[in-house]
Amino acid sequence: MADSPKADLHVHTTASDGTLTPEEVVREAKRVGLGAVGIADHDTIAGLAPGIAEGARVGIIVVPAVEINTDFGKDEAHILGYYVDYESGILNAHLEKLRTERLDRARKIVEKLNQVGVNVSMDRVVEIAGGGAIGRPHIARAIIEVGGARTMEGAFGRYLIRGKPSYVPRHKLTPFQAVEMIRESGGVTVLAHPGTHRNDELIPKLVEAGLQGIEVYHTDHSSYHVRRYLEIAQRYDLIPTGGSDSHGPNNVKTVVIGSVTVDASVADRLREASKTP
C-alpha cells in the first residue's frame, strides 16, 4: 500500500507522446502528493525502468504499464496493460513491431503534408520525438514550427484526423490481440477510457478474451460514464481503475497529473491480479 491513499494510474511520458520525461512525471506525481503513479506510454515500455528508478529514489510507487492502441470496426479501442513484465522478450518484440509501424505511418503522413504544401521533414519529426515512440503529436509540433498551424488542436483539426488531407490509417491491431499480448507478458488487461469510443458492445467479448479491468475514472468521462462503467465493472467482476491520461504541458490538451485519481489500493489489486512477481 502506498503512503498516500491516491494514485493516478494513466500518465504518458516522452517515451511516447508526453512532454515530461519519466523522471519528471514521477517527481511531479510526488510533488502533488500521490502515493502511486502509472506510467502507461503508447506502444512502448522504454519509460518504465527510469521511472521506477526515480520512484525508488523519491519514494513513490511507479506502476509499470503500457497502452496499446487498437482498432475495432471504424473506431478505436485502447488496451492498458498493468504490471507487465517489461523485461519480457515476447512483449518487447511485439512492441518493437508496433513502433516500426508507427514510424512507417509517420513517414506517409509527412509525405501527404508535403503534397499539400506543409514542408515538414521526417528528420525533424524524429528529432522532436527524441527517441520516443513517434505519434501524431510530434508531427503536429513540426507543423506548428513551419507555420502550418498555430496550435496543436489546429494542426490535428486541419491535417491529422480521420477525413483530413494528411490522415493515414494506423496498422490494424485488434483489441483481442492486445489482450493476448499483455496476458502473455504477465500483465493485467484494462479497457482504457471506454466512454470516449462508445464500443460498449465490445466489453463482454473482451471479458471472454481475458479482460480484467475497466478504466472508470478518466479526464473525458462524465458522471454518467462513471456510473455506467462502475455498473459494468460490477457486472463482469472487473477491476475499476482510473487516471488523468496526462500527456504533460504544451500538448494537444494539457491535463494535470493527479487531476483524476483512484484509491491507491487499486494498484494493489492490479499487482495481485498480475503474474509478475
N, C-alpha and C positions, 0 to 999 in steps of 0.2 A: 504494500500500500504506500502511495506517495505521501509526503509530509503534508502537502496541500490537498484539499479534497477535490480540486478541479483539474480537468485535463482537456486540452484541445487536441483531438486525435487526427486532424487533417490539415497539414501545413506543407507547402511546397518551398523548395529552395532553388538556388542557382544550378543544382544538379539537373533540373529540368527547366521550367519556365518561371521560377520565382526570381525575386530580385535580391533576396538576402541569402548569404552563404549558410550552410548547415550550422556552422558555429554561431553566426549572428541570430539565426532562428532560435537556437537553444538559449542564448543569452537573453533574447527578448522575452521568451516564454518564462524564464526565471525572473526577469525584471517585473513582469506583470503579475507575478505571484502564482503561476501554475505549478502543480506538482508533477505533471507529465505532459509531454508533447509528442504527437505522432508525426514523424517525417514521412510523407507519402508522395514522393515525386512520380511524375508520369513516366512509365516505362523504363525506369532506372532505379537502381539501389545504390548509386555512387555516393549519395549524400549520407548514407547511414553510418558508415564507420567513423567519419569525422564528427558527425552529430552525436553519436553515442559517446565518443571520447570526450567531447566538450561537456556533455551531460554529466559524466562521471566527475569532471573537474569542478563544475559549478554546483553540482548537487541537485540535479533534476532528472527524472526518468525520461528516457527517449524511447518511444515505442517504434520499433523498426517496421516500416510499411512500404507499400508500393501501390500506385494507382494505374490500372491498365485500362486504356480506352478501347472500347469495342463498339461494334455496330449491331443493331437489332432492327430489322426492317429498314425504314427510311430515317430512323433516329439513332441515337447513341445510347449506350449503357456503360457506365464506368464501374469497374470492379476493384475494390480495395482489398489488399492482402495484408493482414496484420501478423506480426511476429513471424515473418518469413525468415527462412534460413538464408541470410544474404551472402553466405559463402557457398551456397549450393551451385555446383557447376551446371545443373539442369536449368535452374532459374536464370542464371547469368546467360546461358546460351539462348534461351527464349527471348530475353530482354534485349540482347545484342541484335537479334534479328529484327525486333521491333524498332530499335534505334536506327538501324540501317535503312529500314523502310521510311522512317521519319525524314532521314537525310535525302532520300530519293524524292519524297514528296516535296520537300523544301526546294530542291533544285527545279522541279516542274513549276512550282508557284513563282519562283524568281523569273523563270523563262516567260511565263504569262505576264508578269508585271512589266518586264522589258518590252513585250509586244504592245502593251498599251501605253508606253512612254514613261513608265516609272523605272528609273535607272538604278535599281537596287543590284548590288553584286552579291553573289553567293559567298565570296570570301568575307565580306563584311557581316553577313548573317552569321557565319561560323564564328567570327570574332566576337560578335555580340553575345552569342550563346556561351562563350568562354569555356568550352569543353563539356557543357551540359547537353542533355538530350534536346535536339532542336525542335522548337514548336513555333506556331504562328505568332505568338507574342514577340519572338526575336525578329521575325520578318516585319512585323508591324513597327518595331522601333527603327528598323532600317528604312522603311517607307517614310517615317517622320523625318529622318535625317536628310533625305533627298527632296523633301518638300511635297511628298505625295499626299500627306495628311497632316493635320495639326495635333491630333490626339490619337491615342491607342484605339479608342472607340471609333474614331473616324476612319482609321486605317482598316480596321476589321469591317466596318459597315460599307466601305466603298469597294474593297477588293477581296477580302479573305473569307467571307462567309458563303454558305451554300447559295448559289444563284448569282454570285458576283463574278466579274470577269476573270479573276485570278484564283478562284477557288479550285482546289484539286482534292478529289475524294481520298480519304485515308485508306490504307490497306485494310481489307476486310478481315477482322478477327471477331469471332463470336464471343458473347459473354460466357458461354459454356466452356469454350477453350480456355478462357482466362481463369475460370473457376478451377478447372483441372490443373492448369499451370501452378496456381497458388497452392492447391492442396498437395500437389507433388512435392512442393518445397517446404511442406510442414506448416504453412500459414493458414490463417483463418480468413474465410471469404466473406466480404461485406458488400452489399449493393450500395454504391455511393449516390447521394442526393437524388433519390428516385422522383421527387417532386418536380425536378427540372426537365425530366424527359417523359414522364407520364406513360411509362410502359408497365403499368401495374399487372397486366396480364402475363408478363414475363416472370413475376415473382414466384408463383407456385412451381413453374418449370425449373427455375434456378434452385429452389429448395430441393427438388428431386435430384438435381445435379450435384448438390452438396453445399449450397449457400448456408452460411452460419449466422450472418448478421445483416442488419439494415441500418443505414445512416438516417436516423430520425431527426436529429438536430443539425441544421445547416443554415448558412447565411441566407440562402434563397428559399428556405422553407417558411411558409406562413404558419400561423397557429393551426389552421386547418390541416396542413401537411403533417404537423407534429402529431395531432390527434389520430390522423388516418394511419400513419406509419407505426405509431405505437400500438394501435389495434392490430395491425398486420404482424408486427413483431410478436405480439402475444399469441396470435392465431397459429403462427408457424413455429413458435418457440425459437425465435431469432434474437440474437444479442442486439439491443438498441444502442447504436453508437452516435457520435456527433463530433463536429468540429467546424472551424471557421472557413476552411478551404482557402486560407490566406495565401496569396502569391507575393506578398510583400508590397512595399510602397511603389508608386510610379509604375503601376501595371495597368492592365485593361480596367480593372476595378480594384481600388485599394480597400482591403479588408484587414482589420487589425487582428493580430494573433491574440487569442483568448477572448475574442468577441462572441464566440459560440463555444460552449463547453459542456462537458458531461462530468458526472462524478468520477473521480479517479479509479473507483472500484471497477469501472467498465474496462479499463486497461488490464486489471487483474483477471477479469472474466475472459478477455481475449487471450491473454497469455495461457491461462489454464486450458482453453479450448484448442490451443495450438499443439503441434507435435514437436515444437522446438524446445530443447532442454532449458 
